[in-house]
Amino acid sequence: MVNTSRFQASNAQYDIENPQAEVEVIVENSDSDADIDLEFIYTRDIEFRQETIYFIVVDRFHDGNPKNNKGFNSELYDPDRKEWGKYWGGDLQGIIDKLDYLKNMGVTAIWLTPLFEQVEELFIESAAIHGYWTKDFKRLNPRYIAPDDEPSLN
């Protein structure tokens, strides 16, 4: 067994003296042709080996808003939750509703199946409940948000 030293987390990386001023500088000096410095992604003090990651298949986790279950194609929804290849109603509100539950279990990070708009058809008696049949990368799956919410990510 390999023993690794316990990672000592620090919130210092998130300390900003004047966040509003920094945002204003970024907005004023925004240049679409400018290079974006992404070094912070590689140098942050995050060590995922010390995290407890909970993987969530969004549709299967918890139904927080029954109004969005049928989606555009109600044939793909199974209200009785017996057909494994169809949607069962889990959504983002369901995940939000269960954040305290996850935290109390010791979860420190969540990994969600893709949230993008999916192909609304059956393929070999299965719908795209897993999130990997993306139809549009610029839109959220309407089954995961409130019916009156805007699915566009633009």
C-alpha positions in Angstrom: 0.0 0.0 0.0 1.3 3.4 -0.9 1.0 6.1 1.8 0.6 9.6 0.5 0.6 12.7 2.7 -2.8 14.2 3.5 -3.5 17.1 1.3 -3.9 20.3 3.2 -6.7 22.3 1.5 -6.5 26.0 1.4 -9.0 28.6 0.5 -6.3 31.2 -0.1 -6.4 30.6 -3.8 -9.9 32.1 -3.8 -9.1 35.2 -1.9 -9.6 38.4 -3.9 -9.3 41.8 -2.4 -11.7 43.7 -4.7 -13.6 41.3 -6.9 -15.8 44.0 -8.5 -12.7 46.0 -9.6 -11.1 42.9 -11.1 -14.3 42.1 -13.1 -14.5 45.7 -14.3 -10.9 45.5 -15.5 -11.6 42.3 -17.4 -14.8 43.7 -19.0 -13.1 47.0 -20.0 -10.0 45.2 -21.4 -11.8 42.3 -23.1 -10.3 41.6 -26.5 -11.6 38.6 -28.4 -8.3 38.1 -30.1 -6.3 38.1 -26.8 -4.8 34.9 -25.4 -6.5 33.7 -22.3 -4.1 32.7 -19.5 -5.2 29.2 -18.4 -2.2 28.5 -16.2 -4.4 28.7 -13.1 -6.2 25.5 -14.2 -2.9 23.6 -13.8 -1.6 25.3 -10.7 -4.6 25.4 -8.4 -4.4 23.7 -5.1 -7.0 21.0 -5.9 -6.2 17.4 -5.4 -9.0 15.2 -6.6 -7.5 12.1 -5.0 -8.6 13.6 -1.7 -12.2 14.3 -2.9 -15.3 12.1 -2.6 -16.8 12.3 -6.0 -20.4 11.2 -6.5 -21.4 10.3 -10.1 -25.0 11.2 -11.0 -27.0 10.0 -14.0 -29.2 13.1 -13.9 -32.4 11.4 -15.1 -32.1 8.6 -12.5 -31.2 10.6 -9.4 -34.2 12.6 -8.2 -37.3 14.2 -9.8 -37.4 17.7 -8.4 -39.8 19.2 -11.0 -42.5 16.8 -12.4 -43.7 19.4 -14.8 -40.7 18.8 -17.2 -40.9 15.0 -17.3 -42.7 14.4 -20.6 -40.4 16.7 -22.6 -41.0 17.2 -26.3 -41.6 13.5 -27.0 -43.8 12.0 -24.2 -43.2 8.5 -25.8 -39.7 8.6 -24.2 -41.0 9.0 -20.6 -42.0 6.2 -18.3 -43.9 7.5 -15.3 -43.9 4.0 -13.7 -40.1 3.7 -13.9 -40.1 0.2 -15.2 -38.6 0.7 -18.6 -34.9 1.2 -18.1 -34.4 2.7 -21.6 -36.8 5.6 -21.0 -36.6 8.8 -19.0 -37.8 8.6 -15.4 -37.9 12.3 -14.5 -34.7 13.2 -12.7 -33.6 16.8 -13.2 -31.4 19.6 -12.0 -33.9 20.7 -9.4 -33.8 17.2 -8.0 -30.0 17.5 -7.6 -30.3 20.9 -6.0 -32.9 19.5 -3.6 -30.5 16.7 -2.5 -27.3 18.7 -2.1 -27.6 18.5 1.7 -28.1 14.8 1.5 -25.0 14.4 -0.6 -23.0 16.7 1.7 -24.1 14.7 4.7 -22.9 11.5 3.0 -19.4 13.1 2.8 -19.6 13.9 -0.9 -17.3 16.8 -1.8 -17.7 16.9 -5.6 -20.3 15.8 -8.0 -19.9 14.5 -11.6 -23.0 14.8 -13.8 -23.9 13.1 -17.0 -24.0 15.6 -19.9 -26.8 18.2 -19.6 -27.0 19.1 -23.3 -30.1 18.8 -25.4 -30.5 15.2 -26.6 -31.9 13.5 -29.7 -35.6 12.9 -28.9 -36.0 9.5 -30.4 -35.9 5.9 -29.3 -32.9 3.8 -30.5 -33.2 0.1 -29.9 -36.0 0.8 -27.4 -33.8 3.3 -25.5 -33.8 7.1 -25.1 -30.8 9.3 -24.5 -31.2 9.2 -20.7 -27.4 9.0 -20.3 -26.8 12.3 -22.0 -24.3 11.1 -24.6 -26.6 11.6 -27.7 -26.1 15.3 -27.9 -28.3 17.2 -30.4 -27.1 20.7 -29.5 -24.1 21.6 -27.4 -25.5 25.2 -26.9 -28.8 24.1 -25.3 -29.7 22.4 -22.0 -31.9 19.3 -22.1 -35.4 20.7 -21.5 -36.2 17.7 -19.4 -33.7 18.9 -16.8 -34.9 22.5 -16.3 -38.3 24.2 -15.5 -40.6 24.4 -18.5 -40.4 28.2 -18.5 -36.6 28.3 -18.2 -34.5 29.2 -21.3 -32.5 26.2 -22.4 -30.1 28.3 -24.5 -26.5 28.6 -23.2 -25.9 31.7 -25.3 
